[in-house]
Amino acid sequence: MERNRFNKKKFIMFIFLCSIGFNGIIISLSSESSLFILAEHNSIQVSQTDEKQSIIILIGDGMGYGPIEFGRLIEYGLDGNTSILEFPYQTSISTLNIFGQITDSAEAATAIATGQKTGGARISTSMDNENLTTILEIAEDNGYNTGIVATCKITHATPAAFMAHTDSRHNYDDIAADISRHTVDTILAGGRVDLVSYIPTMETSGYSYVTNRTDLNEVSTLPVLGLFAGTDLSKVVIREENSTQPSLLEMAKKSLELLSSSDRPYFLMIEGSQIDWACHNNDGIYLAHEIIEFEKTVAFVKSIAENDPSILVIVTADHETGGFDVQYQFLSTELPLESDDFETKKQKRSARSQEISYYFQSTQHTAREVILTGMGPNSERIANATHLIDTFDIMNSTIFPYTPPVDTNTTDDTDNGTSEPDIKGKIPGYSKEIVVYCLSLTSLIYVLWIKTKLKA
C-alpha cells in the first residue's frame, strides 16, 4: 500500500520538468515555422527563377527633384510626364556619409556600389582602409557581362567606385591601374589622359579600343574600351550634331547592344555626370541640356525593361547639388518636337530654360534626399529603402535570390552602415508574444493538474 501512495513532491517536480520541455518544443517549432514564413515572405519579394536577371542602374550625379521638374517643364510642358517619375516604385533616400554629414560623390558612389557607408572621399574602401567588394565585382564573379558608361572621365569618383579601391578619389593613377586590371566588358567615357599608360595592356588583353563615335558604332564584340576625350566629354549644350563624341544615350544603347548579345546576364551603370557640374556652376542652361539627355537615356532603358521582365532598372542620384528649385514658369517657346532638327531642339530647350523662374541655394552639395525609383525584379523593395546603401542590397538580391528584404532599421543616418539587420522580435519564433503565450499556456496546464491531484 505504501508504494502506491501519491507522492506530491515528485509529481510537482515531474510536471514542472514537463512544462519546461513543452515550452522548448513549442518555441522550437514556432522558430522553424518562422523560418518557413520568412522564406515564404522572401519568395514574394524575390523572383524565384533559375534565369539570372540583369541590372541597369542610372545615376544622375547631383540630381535632386528640382532638376527633374525643370527638365520635365522644358521638354514636355506643364501637362507632360518625365520617364524618371513613371516607374512603378519610388521613394526618397538619404545620402549622408558615415559621419552623418553631407556626402561627396566618392562616398556616395561607394555606398551605392558596396552597400557600406564611408567618408574622407574614399573609393570603395572602409575607414579602416579595407577594400569593399562592389556590386560590379560581384556580378563579374557570378558570370555577368559588365559595363560602365559616363560623361565624365572614367577615373572620376562615381565610375571609379564600381571598379577601383583607394583611400582618395584623387589617386587617379591608382584608380586607372585598378580599372586596367578589371575585366569590365564595356567602358565608355572620357579619360584618355589618366589611362594612357594602360591602354596598350588592355588592348593586348583583348579590348577593342575606340576614341570616336564612328568607330564605336562599328564595334560588334566585347570587350570594348571607348575613351572619347582626354578628360571629360563636352557639355551637351555645346556639342555639335556631327561631334566625334557619342552622347550618353548613344553610349548606353551601344553598351546594351553588346552586353545583351550573349546568353549571360549583365550589369550596367550609366551616369549622367554633368548634372552635378551644372548645379555647382548655378548654370540653368547647362543643367537643362544635361538633365534632358539623362532623361532621354532613362526613357530608352525603361522601354527595354518594359519588354523584358528579367531586367532590374534603378534610377537614383548620389546626392543633390545646389539646392535647386523651380519657382514658376512663363513658357512661351513651343515644345521641342521629334521632327525638329538637332539645332532647333537645342535652341528651343535653351530658350524654354530661360522662361522658368528657378533659384540655387548654394554652389555645393546639400543634405537633401534624392529619388530612388525603378522597375523589374526586386524593385518592390524600393519602398523600404531609406539610404543609398539600400540600393546595393536591392541589386545584390537580384544576383542572389532569397536575400532578406531591406530593413529600415539598418539605414539610420547615425549608423555607420555596417550593422547587422535587427531580426529579433520580427521572427515569430523569437517574438515576446509567442514566448509569453507558451509560458502562460503551460503554466495554466501545470496549475490545473496540481489542483486536480491535490484534491484526489
C-alpha positions in Angstrom: 0.0 0.0 0.0 2.9 2.4 0.9 4.4 2.1 -2.7 1.1 3.1 -4.3 0.8 6.3 -2.2 0.7 9.5 -4.2 4.0 11.4 -3.8 3.1 15.1 -4.2 6.6 16.4 -4.3 7.7 14.0 -7.0 4.6 14.7 -9.0 5.1 18.5 -8.8 8.7 18.2 -9.9 7.6 15.9 -12.8 5.0 18.3 -14.0 7.5 21.2 -13.7 10.1 19.5 -15.9 7.4 18.6 -18.4 6.3 22.2 -18.7 9.9 23.3 -19.4 10.2 20.6 -22.1 6.8 21.6 -23.6 7.9 25.2 -23.8 11.1 24.3 -25.5 9.2 22.2 -28.1 6.7 24.9 -28.8 9.3 27.7 -29.2 11.5 25.4 -31.3 8.6 24.6 -33.6 7.5 28.2 -33.8 11.1 29.2 -34.8 11.1 26.6 -37.6 7.7 27.9 -38.7 9.1 31.4 -38.6 11.9 30.4 -40.9 9.3 28.9 -43.3 7.3 32.1 -43.0 10.4 34.2 -43.7 11.3 32.1 -46.7 7.8 32.4 -47.9 7.9 36.2 -47.4 11.1 36.3 -49.4 9.6 34.3 -52.2 7.2 37.2 -52.7 9.9 39.8 -52.6 12.4 37.9 -54.8 11.7 36.3 -58.1 12.2 32.5 -57.9 13.7 31.6 -61.2 16.8 29.8 -62.4 17.2 32.5 -65.0 19.8 35.1 -63.9 18.4 38.7 -64.0 20.2 41.7 -65.5 20.7 45.0 -63.7 20.8 48.6 -65.1 21.4 51.4 -62.7 21.2 55.0 -63.9 22.8 57.7 -61.6 22.1 61.4 -62.1 25.1 63.0 -60.4 23.8 65.8 -58.2 20.2 65.3 -59.4 17.6 66.4 -56.9 13.9 66.7 -57.5 14.3 70.3 -58.8 16.3 69.3 -61.9 13.8 66.5 -62.7 10.9 69.0 -62.7 13.0 71.6 -64.6 13.7 69.0 -67.4 10.0 68.0 -67.5 8.8 71.5 -68.0 11.3 72.3 -70.7 10.9 69.1 -72.7 7.3 68.1 -72.1 5.5 71.1 -70.8 3.0 71.6 -67.9 0.9 68.6 -68.7 3.8 66.3 -69.9 5.4 63.5 -68.0 9.1 62.6 -67.5 10.1 59.0 -67.6 12.0 59.4 -64.4 8.7 59.7 -62.5 6.8 57.0 -64.3 8.3 53.9 -62.7 6.0 51.7 -60.5 8.1 52.1 -57.3 9.5 55.3 -55.9 10.8 56.7 -52.7 13.2 59.3 -51.3 16.5 58.3 -49.7 19.2 59.9 -47.6 22.7 60.4 -49.0 24.6 61.3 -45.8 28.0 59.7 -45.2 29.3 57.6 -42.4 29.6 60.7 -40.1 26.1 61.8 -40.8 27.5 64.6 -42.9 26.8 65.9 -46.5 28.4 63.4 -48.8 30.7 63.8 -51.8 30.4 61.7 -55.0 33.1 59.2 -53.9 31.5 58.4 -50.6 28.0 58.3 -52.2 29.1 56.1 -55.1 30.8 53.8 -52.6 27.5 53.5 -50.7 25.7 52.6 -53.8 28.3 50.2 -55.2 29.2 48.4 -51.9 26.3 48.9 -49.5 28.6 50.4 -47.0 29.0 54.0 -45.8 32.4 55.6 -45.8 34.0 59.0 -45.5 37.0 61.0 -46.5 36.4 60.9 -50.2 37.3 57.2 -50.3 36.7 55.0 -53.3 35.2 51.7 -52.2 37.3 51.4 -49.1 36.3 51.4 -45.5 37.5 53.9 -42.8 40.0 51.1 -41.9 41.3 51.2 -45.4 39.9 47.8 -46.3 38.7 47.1 -49.8 34.9 46.9 -50.1 33.6 44.5 -52.7 31.5 46.3 -55.3 28.3 45.1 -57.0 30.1 45.1 -60.3 32.8 42.8 -58.9 30.1 40.5 -57.5 28.4 40.5 -60.9 31.7 39.6 -62.6 32.3 36.8 -60.2 28.8 35.4 -61.0 29.2 35.3 -64.7 27.7 38.6 -65.7 28.8 40.8 -68.5 29.5 44.2 -67.0 29.6 47.8 -68.3 30.2 51.4 -67.2 29.1 54.5 -69.1 29.7 58.1 -68.0 30.1 61.6 -69.5 33.0 62.4 -67.2 36.5 60.8 -67.2 36.4 57.2 -66.3 38.6 57.7 -63.3 36.1 60.2 -61.8 34.5 59.4 -58.4 31.3 57.7 -59.5 32.5 55.3 -62.2 35.7 54.7 -60.2 33.8 53.4 -57.1 32.4 50.5 -59.1 35.8 49.3 -60.4 38.6 50.6 -58.0 39.7 50.7 -54.4 41.7 53.6 -53.0 41.7 55.9 -50.0 41.2 59.0 -52.0 39.2 59.9 -55.1 42.2 62.0 -56.2 44.5 59.0 -56.6 43.8 58.9 -60.3 46.8 56.7 -61.2 45.8 54.1 -58.7 42.2 54.2 -60.0 43.4 53.8 -63.6 45.6 50.8 -62.6 42.6 49.1 -60.9 40.4 49.7 -63.9 43.0 48.2 -66.2 43.2 45.1 -64.1 39.4 44.6 -64.3 37.5 42.7 -67.0 34.7 45.2 -67.5 33.2 44.4 -70.9 32.2 47.9 -71.9 33.9 51.0 -70.6 32.6 54.1 -72.4 33.5 57.6 -71.1 36.3 60.2 -71.2 39.7 59.9 -69.6 42.4 59.1 -72.1 44.9 61.1 -70.2 44.6 59.1 -67.0 44.5 55.7 -68.8 47.2 56.4 -71.4 49.8 54.1 -69.8 47.4 51.2 -69.5 45.7 51.3 -72.9 48.3 49.1 -74.7 48.0 46.4 -72.0 44.2 46.5 -72.2 44.4 46.1 -76.0 46.7 43.2 -75.6 44.3 41.5 -73.2 41.6 41.7 -75.9 39.9 45.1 -75.7 38.8 46.9 -78.8 40.0 50.5 -78.2 37.9 53.3 -79.8 38.1 57.1 -79.5 35.3 58.4 -81.6 31.6 57.9 -82.3 32.1 56.3 -85.8 34.4 53.6 -84.5 32.1 52.9 -81.6 29.3 52.3 -84.0 31.4 49.7 -85.8 32.3 47.6 -82.7 30.4 44.3 -82.6 32.2 42.3 -80.0 33.2 42.5 -76.3 35.2 43.8 -74.6 35.4 47.4 -75.7 37.2 50.4 -74.2 35.9 53.7 -75.5 37.6 56.9 -74.3 36.2 59.8 -76.3 38.1 62.7 -74.7 41.3 63.4 -72.9 39.4 64.2 -69.7 35.6 64.8 -69.6 33.2 64.7 -72.5 31.9 68.0 -73.8 28.8 69.7 -72.3 25.6 68.7 -74.2 24.8 72.4 -74.8 27.9 72.9 -76.9 28.0 69.5 -78.6 27.5 69.7 -82.4 25.4 67.2 -84.4 28.5 65.9 -86.2 30.5 65.6 -83.0 33.1 62.9 -82.8 31.9 62.2 -79.2 28.8 60.0 -78.7 26.0 61.2 -76.5 25.1 59.5 -73.2 22.1 57.9 -75.0 24.3 56.6 -77.8 26.8 55.1 -75.4 24.0 53.4 -73.4 22.4 52.0 -76.5 25.8 50.5 -77.7 26.6 49.1 -74.3 23.2 47.4 -74.1 23.5 46.1 -77.6 26.9 44.5 -76.8 26.1 43.3 -73.3 22.9 41.6 -74.3 24.4 39.9 -77.3 25.2 36.7 -75.3 23.1 34.5 -73.1 24.8 35.9 -70.0 23.0 38.4 -67.7 24.6 41.8 -67.4 25.2 44.7 -65.0 25.4 48.2 -66.4 26.0 51.5 -64.6 25.1 54.7 -66.6 25.9 58.1 -65.1 24.7 61.5 -66.2 27.9 63.0 -64.7 27.5 66.7 -65.6 24.1 67.5 -63.9 26.3 68.0 -60.8 28.7 70.4 -62.5 25.8 72.5 -63.9 24.4 72.8 -60.4 27.8 73.7 -58.9 28.0 76.4 -61.6 24.4 77.5 -60.9 24.0 77.4 -64.7 20.4 76.8 -65.7 21.0 76.3 -69.5 23.9 73.9 -68.8 21.6 72.0 -66.4 18.7 71.9 -68.8 20.6 70.1 -71.5 22.3 67.6 -69.1 19.1 66.6 -67.3 17.2 66.2 -70.6 19.9 64.0 -72.1 19.8 61.9 -68.9 16.0 61.6 -69.0 16.1 60.5 -72.7 18.5 57.7 -71.6 16.2 56.7 -68.8 13.3 56.6 -71.2 15.2 54.3 -73.5 16.3 51.9 -70.8 12.7 51.9 -69.4 11.4 50.9 -72.8 13.8 48.0 -72.9 12.8 46.8 -69.5 9.1 47.0 -70.3 9.7 44.3 -72.8 12.0 42.2 -70.7 10.8 41.4 -67.1 14.2 39.9 -66.2 15.8 43.4 -66.1 16.0 45.3 -62.9 16.2 49.1 -63.6 17.1 51.5 -60.8 17.3 55.3 -61.2 18.8 57.4 -58.4 21.2 60.2 -57.6 24.4 60.1 -55.5 23.4 63.4 -53.8 21.7 66.7 -54.5 23.7 69.7 -55.6 23.0 73.4 -55.3 19.6 73.3 -53.6 17.9 73.9 -56.9 14.2 74.6 -57.0 11.7 75.7 -59.7 9.6 78.6 -58.7 7.2 79.4 -61.5 7.1 79.4 -65.3 6.2 81.8 -68.1 6.8 79.4 -71.0 6.1 80.7 -74.5 8.6 79.0 -76.8 7.0 75.9 -78.3 8.0 72.4 -77.1 10.9 70.6 -78.8 9.4 68.1 -81.4 10.8 64.8 -82.6 10.5 66.2 -86.1 12.8 69.2 -85.2 16.3 69.1 -86.4 19.2 68.9 -84.0 19.9 72.6 -83.8 16.3 73.6 -83.4 15.8 71.2 -80.4 18.9 72.8 -78.7 17.6 76.3 -79.3 14.1 75.5 -78.0 15.5 73.9 -74.9 17.8 76.8 -74.1 15.0 79.3 -74.7 12.5 77.4 -72.5 15.0 77.0 -69.7 15.1 80.8 -69.5 11.3 81.0 -69.4 11.3 79.3 -66.0 12.0 81.0 -62.7 14.3 79.0 -60.5 16.9 79.5 -57.9 20.0 77.8 -56.4 20.6 78.0 -52.7 24.3 77.2 -53.0 27.1 76.0 -55.2 27.8 72.9 -53.1 26.2 69.6 -52.3 23.3 69.6 -49.9 21.7 67.2 -47.4 18.5 66.9 -49.4 17.1 63.4 -50.0 17.1 62.1 -53.6 14.9 59.9 -55.7 15.2 56.1 -55.8 12.8 54.6 -58.3 12.7 51.6 -60.6 11.1 48.5 -62.0 11.7 44.8 -62.6 12.9 42.0 -60.3 13.0 43.0 -56.6 12.1 46.6 -57.3 9.2 46.4 -54.8 12.0 46.5 -52.2 12.5 50.2 -53.1 9.5 51.1 -50.9 11.5 50.1 -47.8 14.8 51.8 -48.7 16.0 54.8 -46.7 19.6 55.3 -47.7 21.9 54.9 -50.7 23.3 51.7 -49.2 19.9 50.0 -49.7 20.4 50.4 -53.5 23.2 47.9 -53.2 21.0 45.4 -51.3 18.3 45.6 -54.0 20.9 44.9 -56.8 22.6 42.2 -54.8 19.4 40.4 -54.2 18.9 40.2 -57.9 22.1 38.4 -58.3 21.5 36.2 -55.2 17.8 35.4 -54.7 16.3 35.0 -51.2 18.3 37.9 -49.7 16.2 39.2 -46.8 14.2 42.4 -47.5 15.7 45.8 -46.9 15.4 46.5 -43.2 14.8 50.2 -42.5 16.5 49.7 -39.1 19.8 49.3 -40.8 19.9 52.6 -42.6 19.7 55.2 -39.9 21.9 58.2 -40.7 23.7 57.7 -37.4 24.6 54.2 -38.3 28.0 53.5 -39.8 26.5 51.3 -42.4 27.9 48.1 -41.1 25.3 46.9 -38.5 23.6 43.6 -39.0 19.8 43.5 -39.6 17.8 43.5 -36.4 15.6 40.4 -36.7 14.9 39.8 -33.0 11.3 40.4 -32.3 10.5 40.2 -36.0 10.7 36.4 -36.5 7.7 35.0 -34.8 9.6 32.2 -33.1 11.6 34.7 -31.1 8.9 37.3 -30.5 7.8 38.2 -27.0 4.2 37.4 -27.8 4.9 33.8 -28.7 7.1 33.2 -25.6 4.5 34.8 -23.2 1.8 32.7 -24.8 3.7 29.4 -24.4 4.6 30.1 -20.8 1.1 31.2 -19.9 -0.5 28.1 -21.5 1.9 25.6 -19.9 1.6 27.4 -16.5 -2.2 27.1 -16.7 -2.0 23.4 -17.5 0.5 23.0 -14.7 -1.8 24.7 -12.1 -4.8 22.7 -13.2 -3.0 19.4 -12.9 -1.7 20.2 -9.5 -5.1 21.3 -8.3 -6.7 18.1 -9.5 -4.1 15.8 -7.9 -4.1 17.7 -4.6 -7.9 17.2 -4.4 -7.5 13.5 -5.2 
